[in-house]
């Protein structure tokens, strides 16, 4: 079970980093695009937090 949790953590971490890189590297994002990316990032962070808690249990 821990192996699956580790894989999920790795997956969501990579997705988060890609979103952050996209936001930081783009100079012409609209406010809506920034908000949408931030919402996606928040969801990923919640998932990562839940996985870290499950891993610790």
SULNOR-V364836 format. One line per field, one symbol per residue. ss: DSSP state (2 for helix, 1 for strand, 0 for the rest). phi: phi as a letter, one per 20 degrees, with the letter a starting at -180 (. if undefined). burial: I if it has 24 or more other C-alpha atoms within 12 Angstrom, else O. A space follows every 50 residues. Layout:
ss = ???
phi = ???
burial = ???
This chain:
ss = 02222222222222222222222220000022222222222222222222 2222220
phi = .fffffffffffffffffffffffeeecfeffffffffffffffffffff fffffff
burial = OOOOOOOOIOOIIOOIOOIOOOOOOOOOOOOOOOOOIOOOIOOIIOOIOO IOOOOOO
